[in-house]
Amino acid sequence: MRLYRVGLFTDTYLPGPNGVATSVYLLKRELRRMGHEAWVLAPEMPDVDPREEGVVRVPSVPYPFFENQRLAMPSSRYLPTEFEIFHTHTPLFIGIWGARLAQRQHLPHVSTFHTHLEKYAHYIPGVAAINKYVGIMQKVCQAFYNRADVVIAPTEPVKRLAESYEIEREIRVVPTGIDLELLQAAPLPASPWPSGQRRLLHVGRLGKEKSVDVVIRALAEIRQEQEAHLALIGMGPQEEELRQLALELGLLEHITFVGAVPYEKIGGYYQMAELFLFASETETQGLVLWEAQAMGVPVVAVGAEGTLQGVDEGKSGYLVPPGDPRALARRALELLQDEALRQRFSEGARRFADQRTARRIAEQIVEVYDEATWLVQVEPRRLKIPFPRLPQNIPTSPR
């Protein structure tokens, strides 16, 4: 096995509570365990130790429209070594920096398609309207990922999405690994669930794209037949709106807003939960679904995009139609009211998640690095599509 000096370029990283940050952290750790020299280049964050092993923090400023997101100001003076592989994880400032460095140095560029950016356009003022008329998010993705030598998609649906964007590079399906060792080692927290209540869990950002309101409405349906309490782990701009919804539905005392939880501690909540509920329609793979199942927690989730491959339907959990809290509640009640069935699903969840260990996934990614290295050697002048310019005249939406 060839050992590489790898730069992992990302605009989001721990302690940010999201799947991209977790994915990059696990990949860096496993690559280093395998003997590679792997570095993460990410925005600086307040109250984060800048001396993290294998991490270079690039000066940044806060992005006012998306909490915990930073806008980095890259410079080559922050590069810790001469990389042999540039692996980008976001098509933003640091990701574009990595792509340009790879092109300038004629070195392999691998990029992971983590996020369906169109679903996040509402966090950039004005872009949602522009995207409606000219598809700017699709054009940005097309330009960025066509600058890579190989694109990694975490699931088959994401590969098809990338192909629909006319991304013409080799696309390899490699899912994100899960850190079973760390999840199992997490200490048990003070329980957010009152005694005698069925323990329901949701982990994810409290943002519009995660459809947490559907989970709350499902809880209202569940509680008509079963004493249950929901713990929501995560933060986001919708928190107050979700609290108001819970108040209107008479559920405020039956929901615990836990807030952000460090990644090394989140396993304790999975260990205590009985059922995981998830309603997001925007996932490229739904990493939290895999984490829950790895800890033996059956899942009831919306069957959309990346989550379609994140549940072994009828064995580790159930998939329901998007935007249907009653369907979510109905499937949840099946498992809550039949303990033998829930236990079978718990065992099935562990078996299903076993295929996603972080080490196994890192080995697959190194094979992609080998492929990208070979491609650069045989096609040193591959066409790179320029980044699109914003149109000068954008139609305004009618009032």
Beta strands, then each sheet from edge to edge (+ up, - down):
strand 1: 5-9
strand 2: 37-43
strand 3: 55-58
strand 4: 60-62
strand 5: 70-72
strand 6: 85-88
strand 7: 109-112
strand 8: 150-153
strand 9: 170-173
strand 10: 198-203
strand 11: 228-233
strand 12: 255-259
strand 13: 275-278
strand 14: 299-302
strand 15: 317-320
sheet 1: 3+ 2+ 1+ 6+ 7+ 8+ 9+
sheet 2: 4+ 5-
sheet 3: 12+ 11+ 10+ 13+ 14+ 15+
end
